[in-house]
Structure formats: C-alpha cells, structure tokens
Amino acid sequence: MDSTSFYRIIWRWHFYAGLIVLPILLWLATTGALYLYKPEIERGWYGVWTQRSLPGDAASLETIRRNVEIQTRGKVTRIERAADPDASWRVGVDMPDGAKRTAFVDPVVGLVLGTMRGGGIMETVKALHSLAIAGPVGNALVEIVAGWAILLCVTGFILWWPRGTNKALALRGSPRHRRFWRDFHGSTGLLVGGVLLFLAVTGMPWSGLWGNGLRDGINAAGLGRPAAPGASASDHGDHAVQETLPWSMRDGALPAAHHAHAIGVDRVAQIAADRGMTGALALSFPKAPGAPWVASVPASRVQDSHVLFVDPANGAVLQEVRYGNVGAGARAVEWGIYTHQGQQYGEINRLVMLAGCIGTWLLALSAPILWWKRRKDGRLAAPPRAMPGSRMGAVTGAMLAIGALFPLTGLTMLAALGGEWLWRGKAPV
C-alpha cells in the first residue's frame, strides 16, 4: 500500500469519527466550558444568597442544623462550610415531600438566605454535560463519543503530520479557497487536539460501563482506595454527598458503624479539625443505622483530598483516607479528573481547558465547510476508499484495538463497518 492509500484510510476513519461525534462534542464543549466557571456562574445566578449577611463568628453547627430545620421544615443531611470567610454556607435538606434542597445559610445565626433544588443550576449543567439527564442511554452515549473522539484526534494528528514541504502551522489563501479551511482546521487541531484528546481520555472514568469497570479493576489490583473496615449495608446515596468524595471512593462500601447516634455534628467537626480539616469542610450525616459520619475536604487539588469516616456511637475514626493512602491507579485517575475540571493547576489550568472547548467549536464549525469544499462532482460523500494493500489490515486492526479497549465505541465501529458494507459492498477502509 502506497502513502496515498494509507492517507485515504486514515482520512476515511477521521471522516466517520467526525460524522458520528461532532454534534455531541459541541454539546460537551459548551456545557463543559460553562462548568469550568461554576463559582462565577453561581455567584451571578444566586446573587446575595452566596454571601454572608451578618458580621461575626459562625454559630455552632448544632445551632445551624436546628435553625435550618425550623426554617425549612426539613431534615438536615449535610453541612458544607465555605473556605471563603465572606461566603455563605450550604446545607443539604431532605424535605417532607421527599425533595432534596440545598439552603444558602448565614452561619452567624443559621439564617436561611434562600434555597435551590438539589445542586441548583450547576448540577443541571453537569447533568447536561454528562447526559445523565437522559439516564443510562445518555451515559452510554457519552462513553461512545469519548471513544470516537480519541479516534478522531489520533487520525487527525496523522493527517496533519507535515509531509514534504508542508508546514505544521499555516493559514494560506482566503476563506473562499479550500486550502484556507484545510489550514485553519488542521492548525486548530494541532494546537488544541492534545487538550481534546486529554479531555476525552480523562472523561472516560465518569462513564458507566467503562468507568465502573476501571474503578473495579484498579481496586481489585490493589491500586485504588483502601478497603473499608467491616461492611456497611447502608450508603451515602445522596448525589450531593457523592460529589464530595474522590472518584475512587464513590459507590463503594462504607466502613461499618454502630447503630447508636450518641455524638453530634459539633463533635464530628472537632474530630475532623483534630485531623487537619480546618478549612472548607463537608459533613454528611449518617443516612441510616450502621452508617458513619462522613467528613471530606472539597479540595481543588488532588493531593489535598481528605476523607474521614466517624462512628456516630462513640466518635471513633473508622477510616481516614488521604491522597497518600490510595493506590497509584486511583491517584492517576483522580489527577486526570481534577485537571479535566480545570482545578489542579489554578487559573492557567482552567484557561487551557477552556481553550480546548473553544477549539472544539472551531474544529466542528470548520469541518463541514472543508468537507463541502472538498466534495467532487457536487456529491456529498465520504472520502474515497483506498485500494487493498498490506497495511490496510494493520490500520483496521489498530482501529478495532481502540474499539476493544472501549467496548461501546467498538460496537459502534462494527456498526459503521457493517453499515458501509451493506450500503457499498465494502468496509470503510
């Protein structure tokens, strides 16, 4: 197989990958960019609720719990202490009708400034980003798209690899010409493709099938979270509580605790402070008999993650998990997650991830223009097939290897191959 045939194979796979994933990638880029600016959006959306209204020191947590329950007529399940001394605190409340609300609370007297449903507007943005709003089907779709996005990036880099006298970065001609859009699309992909590839790979752990399998595999290999002492039949199934835990600890068994609830929230907060949790803190109340208190640090860097499980009967620390306590596999995945969210390295991290989102839009908008200008004889068709050759099987095998690594993506690859075979009589390679 000559270089032209090899180029056609890669181009054809790149075409199919883009055709399948670009609309969803636009969705993910938009919602992801919004989520990068969660603090700013929440301050703008909820306004004065996000700030304290009274001067002075915070009341006891028990006072805050009691006053919030009186004002909302619900049951407090979680208290989140803000790191910013001027910010209001957030308190999770289970309402009598079964609804879950989050109250913005002035901690000086436990005054409720306002409430929002669940995690509010940014929880909605996150659900839209993960397509969790569409249930298991949406979650599977994100996993499929992430796999195809990896294929899209890999084939894109191969296509743009400089050949002969071509430059890696160029913008030649005018927007009326095909060369301009080819250069624009290729140069943009070269600049942001690495970020897009990183986002696709680090987004995979959130997926259902692949992400859960990865977590189970890491834990089984002893590279994940430490095993929970005992076995608690109950869990902290509250979505907001799960959000306070590191990825490796979500959906896992909690340490078993005594059924008695003899200690209060202030005692738990003091135990957490004695273990170094003196800043921002999330305290989750036991959800059922046998469940522990959960104290966690809403960290912005993976190395600052810290979780404490406390027995509600006697205040004994059942388990303490810090960054150094988890295995190398979990640390690597959680580093990727924090970086994916634009938190690990501060503002520069967020700007790089935002550039990836903007670059995705530019790639998605330029791709159909380039396709339109490259069409032959006025036909909107896929790129031409390569002639059979010795390297064709190797390329197909490499594509299918990606499909084997990401099973849901692999199934759609087979569907694409099968559909092309039925339509044209040959596989799309």
Secondary structure, 3 states (H helix, E strand, C coil): CCHHHHHHHHHHHHHHHHHHHHHHHHHHHHHHHHHHCHHHHHHHHHHHHHECCCCCCCCCHHHHHHHHHHHHCCEEEEEEECCCCCECEEEEEECCCCCEEEEEEECCCCEEEEEEECCHHHHHHHHHHHCHHHHHHHHHHHHHHHHHHHHHHHHHHHHHCCCCCCCCCCCCCCCCCHHHHHHHHHHHHHHHHHHHHHHHHHHHHHCCHHHHHHHHHHHHCCCCCCCCCCCCCCCCCCHHHHHCCCHHHCCCCCCCCCCCCCCCHHHHHHHHHHCCCCCCEEEECCCCCCCCEEEECCCCCHHHCEEEEECCCCCCEEEEEEHHHCCHHHHHHHHHHHHHCCCCCCHHHHHHHHHHHHHHHHHHHHHHHHHHHHCCCCCCCCCCCCCCCHHHHHHHHHHHHHHHHCHHHHHHHHHHHHHHHHHHCCCCC
